């Protein structure tokens, strides 16, 4: 069971600027009300992730078949320098006790150094103060025997930003859930609404390009919520028309304003507005490069047929990384590439090998989820997906007919559906194709978790447990347990320490140059903060 954080305050982790693929440490002082230091260069000191403040931000007993993971929100380490990926990591010595909390006798794994041994972990003042093979004395001791003590999972792609969704993810070992693919706007309103309601885990969002586009194309103001975006699927202009020069200028102004308000990069949900012009995407990449923040792209096309294929859409992304120097992050390679994953993966790996700043994520399922009114499910959508028939699309677990899809698109275009593009549990070839994404070298695991729905409405507010009949894609509840149990324990397709790198370290590394607090996340090392003790945002 997860520790209860309901009454704990939250804090803002701010970011600075720098390209994410310069992996070495960068000395960028923090500008925050806590330490009153000023950052050199870059714009938004307030770009942020919201962070829970209690030392009890420790996930206990995420049960993985008689073994559990204690997921700490940041990190601790062993006591000697370690060479990792060609760089020496200097380990800090243990601090003296007594400690506030001791995790006794767990299997401690740090994916950065590769440390993997039974140890005792001491926390003091909200920090990991000791990792030792001798007994540690603390005010409170938690028996971690036969458990794994690991960094908390960092989810780069979590659409479920409602409180109930955060609770569900907490039980899956997630300690940070970020809405980066779609993003939100206005960012300040999103942070204010979320802070007022409270969260059991850390949170944050990118700036939503689609929200800015909808606002300029349709003349309606965004309100910082996902529901607003769902309702916009009843409108078509924002999805299918080019922006005029004047509209593009205003779209870029809105996005840049969101970066100043604390957005963690730019969310480019291109697949939901495929009618944009190439110049518009280029300008977004230039904006990201200028601010030295990542872009997070759901590529323009999800299709196995040409023209307008997924391969073509990924080529567009690769070209912008090369031309602008912007860090271009590919969201859910598994669903973006589908059955064309082999050639798409080769394209991305080739670009990375030649030094382009491109990062990748995937989730361990062969089914996606989005609004039924999206362009993804219109026209010759079955041919583009390579799907056999309309029953590949489901609503609340029930396969649909084309007639029912047409009805939903007319009456409830924001209804969330599930699309089966692979059947990895039933077909060996589909399993191999999914592995190509999930095991892509250096790729993060990210859930693409959805909000929970009850009928046509989202489950919102301080609701726990979930009401009977609530529904979401299974990745919203079990993404990380499925990955570790399926790929590590059952199939032994990847070692546990490498799997934990995909769930914790790599997501932190993708963000750490533009969000320096991430340099202490995704690791389990002495001196790091499992949680923050105060707000770091001047907002």
C-alpha positions in Angstrom: 0.0 0.0 0.0 1.2 3.5 -0.6 1.9 5.9 2.2 -0.8 8.5 2.8 0.2 12.0 1.6 -3.3 13.5 1.5 -2.6 16.1 4.1 0.9 17.0 3.0 1.6 20.3 1.3 3.1 20.5 -2.2 6.0 22.5 -3.5 7.2 23.8 -6.8 10.5 22.6 -8.3 11.6 25.2 -10.8 13.7 24.8 -13.9 16.4 26.6 -15.7 17.7 26.3 -19.2 20.2 24.1 -21.0 20.1 21.4 -23.7 19.0 18.0 -22.2 21.6 16.0 -24.0 24.6 17.6 -22.5 24.7 14.9 -19.8 27.4 16.4 -17.7 26.5 18.5 -14.6 25.9 22.2 -15.3 26.2 24.8 -12.6 23.1 26.8 -12.8 22.1 28.4 -9.5 18.4 28.3 -8.5 16.3 31.4 -8.4 13.7 30.8 -5.7 12.2 32.3 -2.7 13.7 29.6 -0.5 17.4 30.3 -1.4 17.1 33.8 -3.0 19.7 33.0 -5.6 19.5 34.3 -9.2 20.0 32.1 -12.2 22.5 33.1 -14.9 20.9 33.2 -18.3 17.7 31.6 -19.6 14.3 32.8 -19.0 11.8 31.2 -16.8 13.1 30.5 -13.3 9.6 29.3 -12.5 9.3 26.4 -15.0 8.3 23.7 -12.6 7.3 20.4 -11.3 5.1 20.4 -8.2 6.7 18.4 -5.5 5.3 16.8 -2.3 7.3 17.9 0.8 7.1 15.1 3.3 9.8 12.6 4.0 7.0 10.1 3.8 6.9 10.5 0.1 8.0 6.8 0.0 6.0 4.3 -1.9 5.7 1.1 0.1 4.6 -2.3 -1.1 4.0 -1.8 -4.8 3.5 -5.5 -4.9 5.3 -7.3 -7.7 4.6 -11.0 -6.9 6.0 -11.5 -3.4 8.5 -8.8 -4.0 7.8 -5.1 -3.4 9.3 -1.8 -4.5 9.8 1.0 -2.1 9.8 3.9 -4.5 11.6 7.0 -3.2 10.9 10.3 -4.9 14.7 11.0 -5.4 17.8 9.3 -4.2 20.8 7.9 -2.2 24.1 6.2 -2.9 27.1 4.0 -2.0 30.3 5.3 -0.6 32.9 5.2 -3.4 33.3 6.8 -6.8 31.7 4.8 -9.5 32.3 5.0 -13.3 29.0 5.2 -15.2 28.6 5.8 -19.0 32.2 7.1 -19.1 31.7 9.6 -16.3 32.8 9.3 -12.7 30.1 9.7 -10.1 31.5 10.9 -6.8 29.5 9.3 -3.9 29.0 11.4 -0.8 29.8 9.8 2.6 27.1 8.8 5.0 25.9 11.4 7.6 25.8 10.5 11.2 22.5 9.4 12.9 20.1 9.2 14.5 17.8 9.3 11.5 14.2 10.3 11.2 13.3 7.2 9.2 15.2 4.0 8.5 14.4 1.6 5.7 15.9 -1.6 7.1 17.2 -4.5 5.1 15.9 -3.8 1.7 17.5 -4.5 -1.7 18.8 -1.1 -2.6 19.1 -0.3 -6.3 20.5 2.9 -7.8 20.2 2.8 -11.6 22.8 5.5 -12.2 25.7 3.8 -10.4 24.4 0.3 -10.9 24.6 -0.3 -7.1 22.4 -3.3 -6.1 22.8 -4.8 -2.6 20.9 -5.3 0.6 21.4 -2.2 2.7 19.8 0.0 5.3 18.7 3.5 4.2 18.5 6.4 6.7 16.6 9.6 6.0 17.1 12.8 7.9 15.6 16.2 7.4 13.8 15.1 4.2 17.1 13.8 2.7 18.7 10.4 2.2 21.5 10.7 4.8 23.0 7.2 4.8 23.1 3.9 2.9 24.9 1.3 5.0 25.4 -2.4 5.6 25.4 -1.7 9.4 22.4 -1.1 11.5 21.0 2.4 11.5 19.0 3.9 14.4 16.0 6.0 13.6 12.9 7.6 15.2 10.9 5.3 13.0 12.0 2.1 11.2 10.3 0.4 8.3 11.2 -3.3 7.7 12.1 -3.4 4.0 13.3 -7.0 4.0 12.3 -8.9 0.8 11.5 -5.5 -0.8 13.3 -3.4 -3.4 14.2 0.1 -2.4 14.3 2.1 -5.6 13.8 5.6 -7.0 10.2 6.6 -7.5 8.9 6.2 -11.0 8.8 9.5 -13.1 6.0 9.5 -15.6 6.6 11.9 -18.4 3.2 11.3 -20.0 0.3 11.4 -17.6 -3.0 12.8 -18.9 -4.8 11.9 -15.7 -4.1 15.0 -13.7 -7.1 14.7 -11.5 -6.7 13.7 -7.9 -8.2 10.2 -8.2 -5.8 9.5 -11.1 -2.9 10.6 -9.0 -3.9 8.2 -6.2 -4.1 5.3 -8.6 -0.7 6.1 -10.1 0.8 6.3 -6.6 -0.1 2.7 -6.0 1.8 1.8 -9.2 5.0 3.3 -7.8 4.7 6.7 -9.5 6.0 9.6 -7.5 6.0 12.2 -10.3 3.3 12.4 -13.0 3.8 15.0 -15.7 1.4 16.1 -18.5 4.0 16.8 -21.2 2.7 15.4 -24.5 -0.5 17.5 -24.6 0.3 20.0 -21.9 -2.1 22.6 -20.5 -2.8 26.3 -20.8 -2.9 28.6 -18.9 -0.1 27.0 -17.0 -0.6 29.3 -14.0 -4.2 28.3 -13.7 -3.4 24.6 -13.9 -0.8 25.0 -11.1 -3.2 27.0 -8.9 -6.1 24.6 -9.4 -4.0 21.6 -8.6 -2.3 23.1 -5.6 -5.6 24.1 -4.1 -6.9 20.5 -4.5 -3.6 18.8 -3.4 -1.9 15.8 -4.8 -0.3 12.7 -3.3 2.5 12.8 -5.9 4.6 15.4 -7.7 3.0 17.1 -10.8 3.7 19.5 -13.6 2.9 20.2 -17.2 4.3 21.5 -20.5 2.7 24.4 -22.4 -0.1 23.1 -24.7 0.4 24.2 -28.3 -3.0 22.8 -29.2 -4.7 24.9 -26.5 -3.1 28.0 -28.0 -4.2 26.9 -31.5 -7.8 26.2 -30.4 -8.0 29.6 -28.8 -6.8 31.5 -31.8 -8.7 29.4 -34.4 -12.0 29.0 -32.5 -12.1 32.2 -30.4 -12.4 30.5 -27.0 -10.2 30.9 -24.0 -8.6 27.8 -22.4 -9.2 27.2 -18.7 -6.2 25.0 -17.8 -8.2 21.7 -17.7 -8.3 18.6 -19.8 -12.1 18.8 -20.0 -11.8 22.0 -22.1 -9.6 20.1 -24.6 -12.0 17.2 -24.8 -14.9 19.6 -25.6 -12.8 21.2 -28.4 -13.1 18.0 -30.4 -16.6 19.2 -31.4 -14.8 21.9 -33.4 -12.8 21.3 -36.6 -11.1 24.5 -37.7 -8.2 24.1 -35.2 -7.6 20.6 -36.3 -7.5 21.0 -40.1 -6.5 24.5 -41.2 -3.3 26.4 -41.6 -2.6 29.3 -39.3 -2.3 32.7 -40.9 0.9 34.7 -40.1 -1.1 36.8 -37.6 -2.6 33.7 -35.9 0.8 32.0 -35.8 2.3 35.0 -34.1 -0.4 35.0 -31.4 -0.1 31.2 -31.0 3.7 31.5 -30.4 3.1 34.4 -27.9 0.7 32.3 -25.9 3.1 29.4 -25.9 6.0 31.6 -24.8 3.8 33.1 -22.1 3.2 29.6 -20.8 6.9 28.9 -20.6 7.3 32.1 -18.5 4.6 30.9 -16.3 6.3 27.6 -15.5 5.7 25.2 -18.3 8.1 22.3 -18.6 8.8 22.6 -22.3 6.3 22.6 -25.2 3.6 20.0 -25.7 3.0 19.4 -29.4 0.0 17.2 -29.9 0.5 17.3 -33.6 -1.6 14.2 -34.3 -4.7 16.0 -33.1 -4.2 19.0 -35.4 -2.6 17.5 -38.5 -3.7 20.5 -40.6 -0.9 22.7 -39.2 1.8 24.0 -41.6 5.4 22.8 -41.5 6.5 26.4 -40.8 4.4 26.4 -37.7 6.1 23.3 -36.3 9.5 24.8 -37.2 8.7 28.0 -35.3 7.7 26.0 -32.2 11.0 24.1 -32.4 12.9 27.4 -32.8 11.0 28.7 -29.7 12.0 25.7 -27.7 15.6 25.9 -28.8 15.7 29.6 -27.8 14.4 28.8 -24.4 16.5 25.6 -24.2 13.5 23.4 -23.3 12.3 20.1 -24.7 9.4 19.7 -27.1 7.1 16.6 -26.5 5.5 15.5 -29.8 2.7 13.2 -30.6 3.6 13.0 -34.3 1.4 14.4 -37.0 0.5 11.0 -38.7 -0.1 7.5 -37.3 -0.3 5.5 -40.4 1.4 2.5 -42.0 0.5 3.7 -45.6 2.2 6.5 -47.6 1.9 9.4 -48.0 1.2 10.9 -44.6 2.7 8.0 -42.8 4.2 7.8 -39.3 7.6 7.4 -40.8 7.1 10.7 -42.7 5.9 12.4 -39.5 9.0 11.2 -37.6 11.2 12.5 -40.4 9.7 15.9 -39.9 10.7 15.7 -36.2 14.2 14.6 -37.0 14.6 17.4 -39.5 13.7 20.0 -36.9 16.1 18.6 -34.4 18.9 18.9 -37.0 17.9 22.3 -38.2 17.1 24.1 -34.9 19.0 22.1 -32.3 15.8 21.8 -30.3 15.5 18.7 -28.1 12.7 16.8 -29.7 11.0 14.1 -27.6 9.0 11.4 -29.3 5.9 10.4 -27.3 4.7 6.8 -27.3 6.8 5.3 -30.1 4.8 2.1 -29.8 1.5 3.7 -30.8 3.0 6.4 -33.1 4.8 3.8 -35.2 2.5 0.8 -34.8 3.3 -1.9 -37.2 6.0 0.2 -38.9 8.1 0.4 -35.7 11.1 -1.4 -37.2 11.9 1.3 -39.8 10.7 4.1 -37.5 13.0 2.9 -34.7 15.9 2.7 -37.2 15.3 6.3 -38.3 15.4 7.6 -34.7 18.4 5.5 -33.6 20.3 6.7 -36.7 19.5 10.3 -35.8 20.6 9.8 -32.2 23.8 8.1 -33.2 24.7 11.1 -35.3 24.2 13.4 -32.3 20.8 14.8 -32.8 19.0 15.7 -29.5 16.1 13.2 -29.8 14.6 11.2 -26.9 12.0 8.5 -26.9 9.4 7.0 -24.7 7.0 4.0 -24.9 4.4 2.2 -22.8 4.1 -1.6 -22.5 0.7 -2.0 -24.1 -0.5 -2.6 -27.7 -3.6 -0.4 -27.2 -3.8 3.4 -27.2 -6.5 5.7 -25.9 -7.8 9.1 -27.0 -11.0 11.0 -27.8 -13.2 9.4 -30.4 -13.6 12.7 -32.3 -9.9 12.9 -33.1 -8.8 12.9 -36.7 -7.1 9.6 -35.9 -10.4 7.8 -36.2 -11.9 9.5 -39.2 -11.7 8.8 -43.0 -9.8 5.7 -43.9 -8.6 5.2 -40.3 -8.7 1.4 -40.4 -6.3 1.3 -43.4 -4.0 3.9 -41.8 -3.8 1.9 -38.5 -3.5 -1.4 -40.3 -6.5 -2.6 -38.2 -8.8 -5.5 -39.4 -12.1 -3.8 -38.5 -13.9 -1.3 -36.3 -14.0 -3.6 -33.3 -10.3 -2.7 -32.7 -11.8 0.4 -31.1 -13.5 0.0 -27.8 -15.6 2.2 -25.4 -15.7 1.1 -21.8 -14.3 -2.3 -22.8 -17.0 -2.9 -25.4 -15.9 -3.3 -29.1 -17.5 -0.7 -31.4 -19.0 -0.9 -34.9 -18.4 1.8 -37.5 -22.0 2.9 -37.1 -21.5 3.4 -33.3 -18.2 5.3 -33.9 -20.0 7.7 -36.3 -22.7 8.2 -33.7 -20.2 9.0 -31.0 -18.3 11.4 -33.2 -21.4 13.3 -33.8 -22.9 13.3 -30.3 -19.9 12.8 -27.9 -16.7 13.6 -29.7 -14.8 13.9 -26.4 -15.6 10.3 -25.3 -12.4 8.4 -24.5 -12.0 5.2 -26.5 -9.3 2.5 -26.6 -7.6 1.5 -29.8 -5.9 -1.9 -30.2 -3.1 -1.5 -32.8 -1.2 -4.6 -31.6 -2.3 -7.7 -29.7 0.9 -8.6 -27.9 -0.7 -10.9 -25.4 -2.1 -13.1 -28.2 0.4 -12.8 -31.0 4.2 -13.4 -30.9 4.9 -11.1 -33.8 2.9 -8.3 -32.2 4.9 -8.9 -29.0 8.1 -8.6 -30.9 7.0 -5.3 -32.4 6.0 -3.9 -29.0 9.4 -4.9 -27.6 11.1 -2.8 -30.3 9.6 0.3 -28.7 9.6 -0.7 -25.1 13.2 -1.9 -25.2 14.4 0.9 -27.5 17.9 1.8 -26.2 17.7 4.8 -23.9 13.9 5.1 -24.1 11.8 6.0 -21.0 8.8 4.1 -19.9 5.9 6.6 -19.8 2.3 5.5 -19.2 0.2 7.9 -21.3 -2.2 7.3 -18.5 -5.7 8.6 -18.9 -8.2 10.3 -16.5 -10.9 8.1 -15.0 -14.3 8.4 -16.5 -17.8 7.4 -15.2 -20.1 7.3 -18.2 -19.4 10.4 -20.2 -18.0 12.4 -17.3 -14.6 12.5 -15.7 -14.1 11.4 -12.1 -12.9 14.6 -10.4 -12.5 16.1 -7.0 -11.5 14.5 -3.7 -12.9 11.1 -4.6 -11.4 7.9 -3.1 -11.8 5.0 -3.6 -12.8 5.2 -7.3 -16.6 4.8 -7.7 -18.0 1.5 -9.1 -18.0 1.6 -12.9 -15.1 4.0 -13.2 -13.1 3.3 -16.4 -9.7 4.2 -17.8 -7.1 2.5 -20.1 -5.3 -0.1 -18.0 -2.0 1.8 -18.4 -3.5 4.4 -16.1 -3.3 2.0 -13.2 -0.7 -0.7 -14.0 1.8 0.6 -16.5 4.9 0.2 -14.3 3.8 -3.0 -12.6 3.1 -4.6 -16.0 6.5 -3.5 -17.3 8.5 -4.8 -14.4 6.5 -8.0 -13.9 6.2 -8.8 -17.6 9.5 -7.8 -19.1 11.7 -8.3 -16.0 10.3 -11.1 -13.9 8.4 -13.3 -16.3 10.3 -12.9 -19.6 13.6 -11.7 -18.3 13.9 -9.4 -21.4 15.7 -6.7 -19.4 17.7 -6.7 -16.1 15.9 -5.1 -13.2 18.5 -2.3 -12.8 18.1 -1.4 -16.5 14.3 -1.5 -16.1 14.5 0.9 -13.2 16.7 3.2 -15.3 13.8 3.3 -17.8 11.2 4.1 -15.2 13.2 6.6 -13.1 16.7 7.6 -14.2 16.2 8.2 -17.9 13.0 10.3 -17.5 15.0 12.5 -15.0 17.9 12.7 -17.5 15.5 13.8 -20.3 14.5 16.7 -18.2 17.4 17.5 -16.0 19.2 20.1 -18.2 16.1 22.3 -18.4 14.8 21.3 -14.9 18.0 21.0 -12.8 16.1 19.5 -9.8 15.8 16.4 -11.9 19.6 15.9 -11.4 18.8 14.4 -8.0 15.7 12.5 -9.1 15.7 9.0 -10.5 18.7 8.0 -8.4 19.1 6.5 -4.9 22.1 8.3 -3.5 23.2 9.9 -0.3 22.5 13.6 -0.1 19.7 13.7 -2.6 16.2 14.8 -1.6 13.5 12.2 -1.8 11.2 15.2 -1.4 11.6 19.0 -1.2 11.1 20.9 2.0 9.7 24.1 0.7 8.4 25.9 -2.5 11.1 26.8 -4.9 9.0 28.9 -7.2 8.8 32.7 -7.0 5.3 32.5 -8.4 
